[in-house]
């Protein structure tokens, strides 16, 4: 599941393996153009986002989330859990 929850300080993005790259924004399922509109709306309140993911999450889902956040002009994107250091 891929979830976006608008918080006071950041947009929370959860990405999971169930339903390929399923997306929710503020607990509402969105896709395609709705995702873009939801992120642009959230961007009016904050420039920060947190991407939450599980080890089973495909990288294409995480990358898709980051791409959409970049298109919406989020300036600060962090990951939870942090990516392993190599």
N, C-alpha and C positions, 0 to 999 in steps of 0.2 A: 504494500500500500504506500502511496505517495501522498502525504498530507501537508497542508499548509495551514498554519494557525496564526492569525495576526495577533501579536502580543504588543505591549506598550514599547518594548525595546527592540524587538526583532520579529521577523516572520519565521515561523517554525515549519520546516519542510520535513516530512517523514516519508521515506521511500522504502518500499518492501517488495518482496517477490510475488505476493499474491496478486492476481489479476494484473497482467503486465503493465507496470508503471501506473497503477491506479493513483489518482490524484484527488485530494480533498483540500479545500481552502475553508478555514473556519468551520470545519466539520461538515462541509457541503461538498459532495462529489462534483468535480468539474473536469472538463476535457477540452482540448483544442483551443478555440478562440476564447472560451470561457476562462481557461487557465490564464491566458495572456491578460485578459481584462481584470481578473481577480488579482493578479500580481501587480499590475499597474495601479490598481486601486490601493493595495497594501503599501506600495512604494510611496504614496502620498503621505504616509504616516511615519515611515522609517526607511533607512537605507541599509539596514542590517537584516541578515537572514541566517538561520541555522538549519543545516541539512541533517536530519536524523535518518539513520539507515541501519539495517541488520546485516550480518555477514552473508546472508543468502541473497541480498539485493543485487541484481545485475548492474554492472557498471554503466550500461547504457541508460538505465533509469536514473542513476545519480547524475550522470553527465547531462541527460535531458533536463533534469531539474535545474542544474547549474546554468545551462544554456538559457532556459526561460528566465531565470533570475537575472542574468546578464542583459537579456533583451528588455527587461523591465527596469534596468538601470540601478540594480542594487549594488552598492559599493563595497559592502563587507559581507562575505559569506564564510561561515565557519562550519565545522563538521562535528557531529556527536554520534558515535565516539570519534575522537580524532583519528586520522589515518595513521597506520603504523609507521614508525620511523624506520628508514632503511639505512 
